[in-house]
Amino acid sequence: METVLRVFTNSPRLLVVGGEATAIDSRGRQIGYLRKPSSPTAITAASFFYNPILHPAATMNFEALNRVGGVYGKDILHLLPANDSIVVPGLAEDYVLFGQMALLGPCANLRAPLIKYRLHEASVSKSSIAEQINLSLRISRFLARSFCLRNGDKLAFDPAPFCNHADYVFDFRADDYSGDFRVMAQAMRKGLGPSPDLERELAFRWVLANRRHAPMIRRYVDFEMRYGATPAERRTVRNWLLRGVRRGKYVYRDDEVTPGGGVHSDVPTLQ
């Protein structure tokens, strides 16, 4: 806690300070490490695709939070029409709050394990995974639409084909999302400005833009050599490539993709 308070003192503009975690099992044995993006730009860029802030490790600037009317599970940006807004009753309410905070101002994660994070079969992420992923996808789209509107873009990009919530890739029955990627990359570069952290995030989303095995593997190897993949990124690619072998390791979406992008549906099912 002293380290976090020191960070807030040295950087008073920060809205949220989080960190990484050591993953443990029900017996307290280490089973992994939860790495998170650290810089404000990296966090904002990642927030369109998954929740980049680990809730139990996060400390918020409550003065800033009260100033923007920040509450869990609700739209605090107020940029979209009421019928396009979002209310999250549970499961992913931290994601919708932290995602919006990352659009409003700088957030940071310390490159250090602040907590031990227990993973077990009874956890929400295990028992309600399909519902949680479905809700997270809605939040990703909400954040993208709000971001684009805030930056004067009339047409929002759709982050859905590039999301990896819980290390799952959505299957929208298409092999190539290059056109969707270019629209998304242009909007993110315009809104966030030039940044090595942004380019790293886009580089991984480019890996997911082609779902055929050979191109995805080539892109992933290039990405790994240039940036070094996180454990979550490795699992994401592995789960997609092994989707026909390891049942339950990807999300299948039985819906259509319109020409030029625009994926429509809100009901993913685990296969």
N, C-alpha and C positions, 0 to 999 in steps of 0.2 A: 504493500500500500504506500509506503514511503516513496518508492520509486515512481509510482503513478502520480502522486501528489507533486513530486519534483518536476515531472514532465508538464503537468498543468501549470505550475508556477513559471516554468521557463517558456511555455508556449500557451499563453492565456486564451488564444483564439480557438484552441482545440475544443470541439464539441463532445467528442467521445475518445477515450483512451482504452484500448483493449490489449490483448496479448495472445500468446500461444498457450498450448496445454500439452501435458503428457497424458496420453490415453491409457486408462487402466481397465482391467476386467473386474468382475464382481468380487474377486479375491484380493484386489489391490495390486495385481501384477501388471507391469507395463506391457502394453500390447501395440503401442504406436505413438505417433507424435502428430499433433494438429498444428500445422503451419498455416499462418495467415499473412496476407499482404500487409505491408507495414506503412507505406507512405500514404498521404491523403489522396493523391491521384490514383494510386494502385487500388485503394479501397473503393473509391467511387467507380472506377472502371469495372471492378469485379462485382459490384453490387447488382449489376444488371443480370448476372448469371448465377449467383448463389449468395448466401449471406456471409460476408467476409469478416464479420465481427462475432466472436464467440461470447454469447450473452453472459455466462457466469464469470467471465474474466473482464467484463467491461465496466468502466466507471464513466459516468456522464457528468457534464457540466450542467448542473441543474438550473443555474441562472439562465444559461442560454436555452435550455430545454423549456423553461417556463416562458421565456420571451417569445419563442416560436409556437407555443401552445402544444408542445410535444407530449403525446400520450401514446400508450401502446395500442396497436391495432387499428389506428384511424389515419385518415388522410390529413396531414398537417400542412401540405403544400398548397392545397386549394387552387390548383391550376386547371383541373379537368372539370367538365360539367358534372353535375350531381349524379347523373346516370352512369358516368364512367369512373366515378370515384370508387373507393374500396373501403370495406370494413372487414377486419380480420378478427374473428372471435377468439381464436386460440391457435395453438400449434406453431404458427409462424408469425405471431404478433411482434416478436423482437426483430424479425427480418424487415417487416414493413417500416418499423420505427428507425432502425439503423440505416436502412437504405435511403430513407428520406433525409436523415441527418447528414449523410454523406453527400447529398445533393445541395444541402443548405450551407455547409461549411466544412472545414478540415477535420478529419478524424484520423486517428493513428493507432497502430498496433505495435507493441513492443516486441522486439525479436528475442523473446525469452518466455519460458513457460511460467505463467503466473499461477496456474492451478493444475490439479489432477482431475481429469475429466473421465468419469466412469461410463463405460459403454457396456450394456447388458441387454438381454432379450426383452426385459420388461420396460425399457425406456420408450419414450414417445416415438423416437425416430425409428424404432424397430416395430412397435405394435401398430402404428398408424402411418406407415411410410407412404402408401399410395395417396392418402388424403393430404398428408403434409406436402408431398411433391406437387400435387395438383394446386394447392393453395400457393405454394412458392412460385409456381409458373405464373399465376395470376398477378402476384406481386412484381415479378420481373417485368411483365408487360406494363403494369401500372407505372413502375419507375421509369421505363423507357419512354412511355408517352408523356409523362410529366417532364422529364429531362428535355425532350425535343421541343415541347411547347414552351418551356422556360427559355430555350435558346432560339426561339423564333422559327422553328421548323414546323411547317404545317403537317407534314407526313412523318409519322414516327416509324422508327425501325422496329422489327420484331426480333427480340432476343431469343425467342423460344428454341429455334434449332441449335443454338449454341450454349444453352444452359446445361449445367451439370449438377443440379441439386442432388445432394446425397450421393454424388458420383455416378448418377444415372444420365444417359443421353436419351432424349426423346426421339422416337422414330415417327417421322411424318411421311413415310413412304416416298422419299426422294433420295437420290444419291448425291446430288450436287447443290449446295446452297451458296455458290460463289456470288451470285447476284445479290442475295440477301446480305452476305458478308460485306460487300462493297458499300452498300447503302448504310449499314451499321457503322462501319469503320469511318466513313466520311462524317457521319453525325457525331460520333464520339470524338474524333479529332477536332472538329469544329468547336464542340462544347467544352472540351477539357484542355485543348491546346497541346503543343508538342511535348512529349514526355517519354523517356525510355520505359517507364513503368506501364504507360498506356500501350506502347508498342509490344511489350512482352505479353500483356493480356490479350491483345489482338492476335498475336502470333499463335497463342494456344487456341483461340476460337477459330483460326484458319485451319488448324489441324482437324477440327470437328466439322468443317465446312464441306468436306468430301467424305462420304460414308463408305465408299468402296475400300476394301481392305488394303490393296497395294498403295494407293495414294495416301491414305491415312497413315499407314506405317512409315512411308517416306517422310511425310511432313512431321510426324512425331519424332522420328530420329533426328531430323534437322533441328527441331525445337529443343530436344533434349541436349544436343551438342552445343547449342548456342546459349540456352538459358538455364538448363537444368530443371527438370520437371519436379513438382511437388508430389508427395505421395497421393494426394487426391487427384491430381492430373493423371498420374500413372494408372490409378484405379479406373478413372473415367474411360480412358482409351482401352484398357484391358477389358472392362465390362462390355464395351460395345463389340470389340473384336471377338469375344467369346460368347456373344449373346445366344448363339445357337447351341452352345455346349453347356453353359452354366445357367440353368433356368432360374429366373428371378433376379438376374443381374443387369437388367435394363428395363426401361419403360417403353411399352409398345403403345403407339397412338394410331388408331384406325380411323384416320381422317384424311382429307384431301389437302393438297397444297395448290393454291392458285398461282397462275403464271406471274413471275416477278416477285414472288414472296407473299406473305400473308397467310399464316397458318391459323386455321379456325377450329376450335373445339376446346373443351375444358375438362374432359374426363379421361385421364390416363389410367391404364390398368397395368399391373405388373404381370409379366409373362415368365 
